[in-house]
Amino acid sequence: MADAAVTSRLRAALGWPGQYWLLMTMWMRSGLAYPLSFALTVLTGVLITGTDFAAVFLMFSHIKSFGGFSLGEMAILYGTASMTLGLANLLTGSLDQVGQRIRTGELDVWLVRPVPAFLQAVAGDFALRRIGRPLQAGLILAIALSRTELDWTVAKGIVLGVSLITGTMIFGAIFVLGAAFQFIAIDSAELSNSFTYGGQQLTQYPLVVFGQDVVRAVTFVVPLAFVNYYPVLYVLGKPAPLGLPSWIGLLAPLVAIAMIALASLAWRAGLRRYRSTGS
């Protein structure tokens, strides 16, 4: 009883951010137990994800622009898309294992612990090695911003900085929606990946090259265009497609909040629908 009381007080004092941090640092210490292995894993991740931009770089050895974007502008698109996905994957990437937890019955254990199941889902098996992608993308973005001539204003700087946060939130919300869907279709992790990793592949290029139907879909259905495309258009001073106003990128925070709210409702609905495996 005394232990339960102490746990209850600790939970109340920390709140969910503190609980998430404790779970995350526990897995971080585990991952850093072998520093050389960790460093090599991160370096491998940097090199592998770097091949995505290598393809863009090689493409520009034959052309001057693509979809109205120069190499430097394409690097900004790539950097923002890959960095936001990388951060979302780092913070919530363990959610793709929810289906496996349901099959093995481990989700039952989560539900009786004095920590919300969602925090256990996102922080469980936290893999700091995933930091390789955002580090590599951040480097590309920093080089692109330093070498591309931009008419900077305070507003544009704020929009670009905020877009890294809101883009991470949108990708994170998609990870949560994918995890919530696994309560219905257990083996559906790849469906979420098609919108997250596939979405990153899509948003690292100018969306207009894919046609207006695709632009409409990623604007009004799955709002991937607000991850980076519309904010970057605002920063570069380029017109928005579909006759949309040039300031549409400023709506990215509202879209991110809406996606987080939708993801929260979906996760709660999934938990309510869940029935124990009985194992």
C-alpha positions in Angstrom: 0.0 0.0 0.0 2.9 2.3 0.8 4.5 1.7 -2.6 1.2 2.3 -4.3 0.8 5.6 -2.5 4.3 6.7 -3.4 3.7 5.8 -7.0 0.4 7.7 -7.0 2.1 10.8 -5.6 5.0 10.6 -8.0 2.6 10.3 -10.9 0.7 13.4 -9.8 3.9 15.4 -9.2 5.4 14.6 -12.6 2.4 14.8 -14.9 2.5 13.1 -18.3 5.6 15.1 -19.6 7.6 13.9 -16.6 6.4 10.4 -17.0 7.3 10.4 -20.7 10.7 11.8 -19.9 11.4 9.1 -17.3 10.4 6.3 -19.6 12.4 7.8 -22.5 15.6 8.3 -20.4 15.3 4.7 -19.2 15.5 3.5 -22.8 18.1 6.0 -23.7 20.5 4.7 -21.0 19.9 1.3 -22.4 20.7 2.4 -25.9 23.9 4.2 -24.8 25.2 1.3 -22.8 27.4 0.5 -25.9 28.6 3.9 -27.1 30.5 2.6 -30.2 27.6 0.5 -31.4 25.3 3.5 -30.9 27.6 5.9 -32.8 28.0 3.5 -35.7 24.2 3.0 -35.8 23.6 6.7 -35.9 26.3 7.2 -38.6 24.7 4.4 -40.7 21.3 6.1 -40.4 22.8 9.4 -41.5 24.4 7.8 -44.6 21.3 5.8 -45.5 18.9 8.8 -45.3 21.5 10.9 -47.1 21.0 8.8 -50.2 17.6 10.5 -50.6 19.2 13.9 -51.1 22.0 12.4 -53.2 19.4 11.4 -55.8 18.1 15.0 -55.8 21.7 16.3 -56.1 22.4 14.0 -59.1 19.2 15.0 -60.7 20.3 18.7 -60.7 23.5 17.8 -62.5 21.3 17.6 -65.6 18.7 20.2 -65.0 18.6 23.8 -63.6 15.2 23.7 -61.9 12.5 21.2 -61.0 8.9 22.3 -60.6 10.1 25.9 -60.4 12.6 25.1 -57.6 16.3 25.5 -57.8 18.7 23.0 -56.1 19.0 25.2 -53.0 15.2 25.6 -52.7 14.8 21.8 -53.2 17.3 21.3 -50.4 15.1 23.4 -48.1 12.0 21.3 -49.1 14.0 18.1 -48.5 15.5 19.3 -45.2 12.1 20.4 -43.7 10.3 17.2 -44.8 13.0 14.8 -43.6 13.7 16.6 -40.4 10.0 16.8 -39.3 9.5 13.1 -40.1 12.7 12.2 -38.3 11.7 14.1 -35.2 8.2 12.6 -35.2 9.6 9.1 -35.7 12.1 9.7 -32.8 9.3 10.8 -30.4 6.5 8.5 -31.5 8.0 5.9 -33.7 7.4 3.0 -31.2 3.6 3.3 -32.0 4.0 1.0 -35.0 4.4 -1.8 -32.5 0.9 -1.4 -31.0 -0.5 -4.2 -33.2 2.3 -6.6 -31.9 1.5 -5.6 -28.3 -2.2 -6.4 -28.9 -1.3 -9.9 -30.3 1.0 -10.7 -27.4 -1.3 -9.4 -24.8 1.2 -6.9 -23.5 -1.3 -4.1 -24.0 -3.2 -5.6 -21.0 -0.2 -4.9 -18.9 -0.1 -1.3 -20.0 -3.7 -0.8 -19.0 -3.1 -1.8 -15.3 0.1 0.3 -14.8 -0.1 3.7 -13.2 1.0 5.4 -16.4 -1.2 6.1 -19.4 -1.1 3.5 -22.1 -0.4 6.1 -24.7 2.8 7.2 -22.9 4.0 3.6 -22.7 3.2 3.2 -26.4 5.3 6.2 -27.6 8.1 5.9 -25.0 8.4 2.1 -25.0 11.6 0.9 -26.8 12.6 4.5 -27.3 15.4 4.4 -29.9 17.7 7.4 -29.7 19.5 5.9 -32.8 16.7 7.4 -34.9 18.2 10.8 -34.4 20.4 10.1 -37.4 17.6 11.2 -39.9 16.9 14.6 -38.3 20.6 15.3 -37.8 21.3 14.7 -41.5 18.3 16.7 -42.6 19.1 19.5 -40.3 22.6 19.7 -41.8 21.2 19.8 -45.3 18.7 22.5 -44.3 21.4 24.7 -42.6 23.6 24.5 -45.7 20.7 25.2 -48.0 19.6 28.3 -46.0 23.1 29.7 -45.9 23.7 29.3 -49.7 20.3 30.2 -51.0 19.5 33.9 -51.6 16.3 34.7 -49.7 14.5 37.9 -48.9 14.3 37.3 -45.2 11.8 39.0 -42.9 11.0 38.3 -39.3 7.7 36.8 -40.3 9.4 34.4 -42.8 11.9 33.3 -40.1 9.1 32.6 -37.6 7.1 30.7 -40.2 10.0 28.5 -41.1 10.9 27.8 -37.5 7.3 27.1 -36.5 6.8 24.8 -39.5 9.5 22.5 -38.1 7.3 22.1 -35.0 3.9 21.9 -36.7 5.3 19.5 -39.3 6.5 17.2 -36.6 3.1 17.4 -34.9 1.3 16.5 -38.2 3.6 13.5 -38.8 3.3 12.5 -35.2 -0.5 12.7 -35.4 -0.4 10.4 -38.5 1.7 7.9 -36.5 -1.0 8.0 -33.7 -3.8 7.6 -36.2 -2.0 4.6 -37.7 -1.6 3.1 -34.2 -5.3 3.7 -33.4 -6.2 1.9 -36.6 -4.3 -1.2 -35.4 -7.0 -1.7 -32.8 -9.2 -2.5 -35.7 -6.7 -4.1 -38.2 -3.8 -5.4 -36.1 -1.5 -6.0 -39.0 -1.8 -2.5 -40.5 1.5 -0.8 -39.5 2.5 -0.5 -43.1 -0.6 1.5 -43.9 0.6 4.2 -41.5 4.1 4.0 -43.0 2.6 4.8 -46.4 1.4 8.1 -45.1 4.5 9.0 -43.0 7.6 7.7 -44.9 5.6 7.9 -48.1 4.5 11.4 -47.2 8.1 12.5 -46.6 9.1 11.2 -50.0 6.2 13.2 -51.5 6.8 16.4 -49.6 10.5 16.6 -50.4 9.5 17.5 -54.0 7.4 20.4 -55.3 3.9 19.0 -55.1 2.8 20.7 -58.4 4.8 18.1 -60.3 2.4 15.4 -59.1 -0.7 17.0 -60.6 -3.6 19.0 -59.1 -5.5 16.0 -57.8 -2.6 15.0 -55.6 -2.3 18.6 -54.4 -6.0 18.6 -53.5 -5.6 15.3 -51.7 -2.6 16.4 -49.5 -4.3 19.8 -48.8 -7.9 18.8 -48.0 -7.8 15.1 -47.2 -4.5 14.2 -45.6 -2.9 17.6 -45.0 0.7 16.6 -45.8 1.2 19.9 -47.8 1.1 21.8 -44.5 4.1 19.8 -43.2 6.5 21.9 -45.2 5.3 22.7 -48.7 3.0 25.7 -48.0 5.2 27.2 -45.3 8.2 26.9 -47.6 6.3 28.5 -50.5 5.6 31.5 -48.1 9.3 31.7 -47.1 10.4 31.6 -50.8 7.8 34.0 -51.9 6.3 31.5 -54.4 2.6 31.4 -55.3 0.4 28.6 -53.9 -1.2 26.1 -56.3 -4.9 25.7 -56.9 -5.5 29.4 -56.7 -5.0 29.3 -52.9 -3.8 32.5 -51.2 0.0 32.8 -50.7 -0.4 33.0 -46.9 -2.0 29.5 -46.7 1.2 28.3 -45.1 0.3 30.4 -42.0 -2.5 28.0 -41.3 -0.1 25.1 -40.5 -0.4 25.5 -36.7 -4.2 25.3 -36.9 -3.9 22.2 -39.1 -1.5 20.6 -36.7 -3.8 21.3 -33.7 -6.7 19.8 -35.7 -4.7 16.7 -36.5 -3.6 16.2 -32.9 -7.2 16.5 -31.8 -8.3 13.9 -34.4 -5.5 11.6 -33.4 -6.4 11.9 -29.7 -10.0 11.0 -30.4 -9.0 8.1 -32.6 -6.6 6.7 -29.9 -9.3 6.9 -27.2 -11.8 5.3 -29.5 -9.3 2.5 -30.1 -8.7 1.9 -26.4 -12.5 1.8 -25.7 -12.9 -0.8 -28.5 -10.0 -2.9 -27.2 -10.9 -6.2 -25.7 -8.3 -8.3 -23.9 -6.7 -11.2 -25.7 -7.5 -13.3 -22.7 -3.9 -14.6 -22.5 
